Amino acid sequence: MAAKVFIVKYESKADYKVCFVNYESQQKNHQMIEGGKLVKYESQANVKVYIVKYESQADIKILHKNFPK
C-alpha cells in the first residue's frame, strides 16, 4: 500500500523528518514515502513529515521528483 503523506508545520508532530537531495546516490530511506500520495488533511495521512534544511537532521533523504505529489 502506498503511503499517504502529509507535511506538518511543526517538527514535534512529524513521524519523519525529510530533506531533499540532488543525487540518486544521496537518497536514504526514501522507499517509505516514494510513490505515495500527498493528502490535504492530517487525518487522511498515515505518514506525517516535516521538511528540514540539512541532511544531518533528516530521517528520509529523497529527490524532489520522487516525493509524493
Phi and psi restraints in degrees (value plus and minus 20) as a CYANA .aco file:
   2 ALA   PHI     -93.8   -53.8
   2 ALA   PSI     126.4   166.4
   3 ALA   PHI     -90.8   -50.8
   3 ALA   PSI     122.8   162.8
   4 LYS   PHI    -123.8   -83.8
   4 LYS   PSI      93.9   133.9
   5 VAL   PHI    -127.5   -87.5
   5 VAL   PSI     117.1   157.1
   6 PHE   PHI    -149.3  -109.3
   6 PHE   PSI     116.3   156.3
   7 ILE   PHI    -113.9   -73.9
   7 ILE   PSI      98.3   138.3
   8 VAL   PHI    -112.0   -72.0
   8 VAL   PSI     140.3   180.3
   9 LYS   PHI    -107.7   -67.7
   9 LYS   PSI     -39.5     0.5
  10 TYR   PHI    -143.8  -103.8
  10 TYR   PSI     114.5   154.5
  11 GLU   PHI     -76.8   -36.8
  11 GLU   PSI     -55.6   -15.6
  12 SER   PHI     -86.7   -46.7
  12 SER   PSI     -41.1    -1.1
  13 LYS   PHI    -109.5   -69.5
  13 LYS   PSI     -28.6    11.4
  14 ALA   PHI    -104.5   -64.5
  14 ALA   PSI     126.4   166.4
  15 ASP   PHI    -101.2   -61.2
  15 ASP   PSI     -56.6   -16.6
  16 TYR   PHI    -160.6  -120.6
  16 TYR   PSI     130.5   170.5
  17 LYS   PHI    -121.7   -81.7
  17 LYS   PSI     115.1   155.1
  18 VAL   PHI    -139.3   -99.3
  18 VAL   PSI     119.4   159.4
  19 CYS   PHI    -148.2  -108.2
  19 CYS   PSI     119.8   159.8
  20 PHE   PHI    -108.9   -68.9
  20 PHE   PSI     115.1   155.1
  21 VAL   PHI    -137.3   -97.3
  21 VAL   PSI     148.2   188.2
  22 ASN   PHI    -117.9   -77.9
  22 ASN   PSI     -38.3     1.7
  23 TYR   PHI    -151.0  -111.0
  23 TYR   PSI     126.2   166.2
  24 GLU   PHI     -72.2   -32.2
  24 GLU   PSI     -61.9   -21.9
  25 SER   PHI     -86.2   -46.2
  25 SER   PSI     -36.9     3.1
  26 GLN   PHI    -107.3   -67.3
  26 GLN   PSI     -30.9     9.1
  27 GLN   PHI     -85.4   -45.4
  27 GLN   PSI     125.1   165.1
  28 LYS   PHI    -169.0  -129.0
  28 LYS   PSI     110.7   150.7
  29 ASN   PHI      37.7    77.7
  29 ASN   PSI      -1.4    38.6
  30 HIS   PHI     -88.3   -48.3
  30 HIS   PSI     -39.4     0.6
  31 GLN   PHI     -81.9   -41.9
  31 GLN   PSI     -44.4    -4.4
  32 MET   PHI     -83.5   -43.5
  32 MET   PSI     -52.8   -12.8
  33 ILE   PHI    -143.3  -103.3
  33 ILE   PSI     -30.7     9.3
  34 GLU   PHI     -81.8   -41.8
  34 GLU   PSI     115.1   155.1
  35 GLY   PHI      60.4   100.4
  35 GLY   PSI     -17.9    22.1
  36 GLY   PHI    -100.6   -60.6
  36 GLY   PSI    -192.0  -152.0
  37 LYS   PHI    -145.8  -105.8
  37 LYS   PSI     117.0   157.0
  38 LEU   PHI    -102.3   -62.3
  38 LEU   PSI     108.2   148.2
  39 VAL   PHI    -129.6   -89.6
  39 VAL   PSI     139.6   179.6
  40 LYS   PHI    -104.9   -64.9
  40 LYS   PSI     -45.2    -5.2
  41 TYR   PHI    -143.3  -103.3
  41 TYR   PSI     120.8   160.8
  42 GLU   PHI     -77.6   -37.6
  42 GLU   PSI     -56.0   -16.0
  43 SER   PHI     -87.0   -47.0
  43 SER   PSI     -40.8    -0.8
  44 GLN   PHI    -103.9   -63.9
  44 GLN   PSI     -35.0     5.0
  45 ALA   PHI    -106.6   -66.6
  45 ALA   PSI     126.8   166.8
  46 ASN   PHI    -129.7   -89.7
  46 ASN   PSI     -25.1    14.9
  47 VAL   PHI    -157.1  -117.1
  47 VAL   PSI     103.3   143.3
  48 LYS   PHI    -129.4   -89.4
  48 LYS   PSI     110.2   150.2
  49 VAL   PHI    -143.8  -103.8
  49 VAL   PSI     134.2   174.2
  50 TYR   PHI    -144.9  -104.9
  50 TYR   PSI     112.3   152.3
  51 ILE   PHI    -105.9   -65.9
  51 ILE   PSI     105.2   145.2
  52 VAL   PHI    -132.5   -92.5
  52 VAL   PSI     141.0   181.0
  53 LYS   PHI    -105.1   -65.1
  53 LYS   PSI     -50.4   -10.4
  54 TYR   PHI    -134.9   -94.9
  54 TYR   PSI     119.3   159.3
  55 GLU   PHI     -77.8   -37.8
  55 GLU   PSI     -55.4   -15.4
  56 SER   PHI     -84.7   -44.7
  56 SER   PSI     -40.0     0.0
  57 GLN   PHI    -110.4   -70.4
  57 GLN   PSI     -32.5     7.5
  58 ALA   PHI    -110.5   -70.5
  58 ALA   PSI     123.7   163.7
  59 ASP   PHI    -109.1   -69.1
  59 ASP   PSI     -53.1   -13.1
  60 ILE   PHI    -143.4  -103.4
  60 ILE   PSI     109.4   149.4
  61 LYS   PHI    -137.1   -97.1
  61 LYS   PSI     106.6   146.6
  62 ILE   PHI    -164.9  -124.9
  62 ILE   PSI     131.2   171.2
  63 LEU   PHI     -95.0   -55.0
  63 LEU   PSI     129.2   169.2
  64 HIS   PHI     -74.6   -34.6
  64 HIS   PSI     -62.9   -22.9
  65 LYS   PHI     -86.5   -46.5
  65 LYS   PSI     -42.1    -2.1
  66 ASN   PHI    -114.5   -74.5
  66 ASN   PSI     -27.5    12.5
  67 PHE   PHI     -91.9   -51.9
  67 PHE   PSI     121.4   161.4
  68 PRO   PHI     -75.1   -35.1
  68 PRO   PSI     125.7   165.7
